[in-house]
Amino acid sequence: TYASWLRHQLVERGTEDPPRQVALIGAIVVSIVVLGAFWMLEEYATSIGHRYAVQLERGVGELPRASVTSPTPLGIRVEGVTEEVVQASGSIYYRTAGMRLLARAGGKLLLPPENWAPGAGIVVIADRQDLIWQFSE
């Protein structure tokens, strides 16, 4: 808008802008608008991400419970996560419980313990496909 106004003022005085100068002013204005749009998009993404993080922090207890049964102990040593021996049909299995399902992507599971807290909590990343997973509300 300012570039158009400036050009209009110069035309009234009888001094026509050379085409290069008009193109340069237009390029500068477009560049400023594009940079401003990227800056606003970054601000928006930051606020949305912060809001999701706060919701996650408050809602870990509402995530689905996750437990796993495996033929060998998993060795997860995190406060709140328990591992018990289960015998079935003459075989010994290990049931690990006390985790919540945060996300499932690319064959991996993100599992915070039930008592997870930001800054002090540990999130377990499980990627073994040979385990028997159970999820409940």
Residue pairs with C-beta under 8 A, 6 or more apart in sequence:
2 29
3 22
3 25
3 26
3 28
3 29
6 25
7 17
7 22
7 25
10 16
10 17
17 25
56 102
57 117
57 118
60 100
60 102
60 112
60 114
60 116
61 100
61 114
63 100
63 101
63 102
63 112
64 100
64 101
64 135
64 136
64 137
65 97
65 99
65 100
65 101
65 114
65 135
65 136
65 137
66 97
66 99
66 100
66 101
66 109
66 111
66 133
66 134
66 135
67 95
67 96
67 97
67 98
67 99
67 133
67 134
68 74
68 95
68 96
68 126
68 131
68 132
68 133
68 134
69 86
69 93
69 94
69 95
69 96
69 131
69 132
69 134
70 93
70 94
70 96
70 128
70 130
70 131
70 132
71 91
71 92
71 93
71 94
72 94
73 83
73 94
74 83
74 94
74 96
76 83
76 96
76 124
78 98
78 113
78 122
78 124
79 113
79 115
80 98
80 113
80 114
80 115
80 116
81 96
81 97
81 98
81 99
81 113
81 124
82 96
82 97
82 98
83 94
83 95
83 96
83 97
84 94
84 95
84 97
85 92
85 93
85 94
85 95
86 92
86 93
86 94
86 95
87 93
98 113
98 114
99 111
99 112
99 113
99 114
99 124
100 111
100 112
100 113
100 114
100 116
101 109
101 110
101 111
101 135
102 110
102 111
102 112
102 123
103 109
103 110
104 110
107 127
107 129
108 125
108 126
108 127
109 125
109 126
109 127
109 133
110 123
110 124
110 125
111 123
111 124
111 125
111 126
112 121
112 122
112 123
112 124
113 121
113 122
113 124
115 121
116 122
116 123
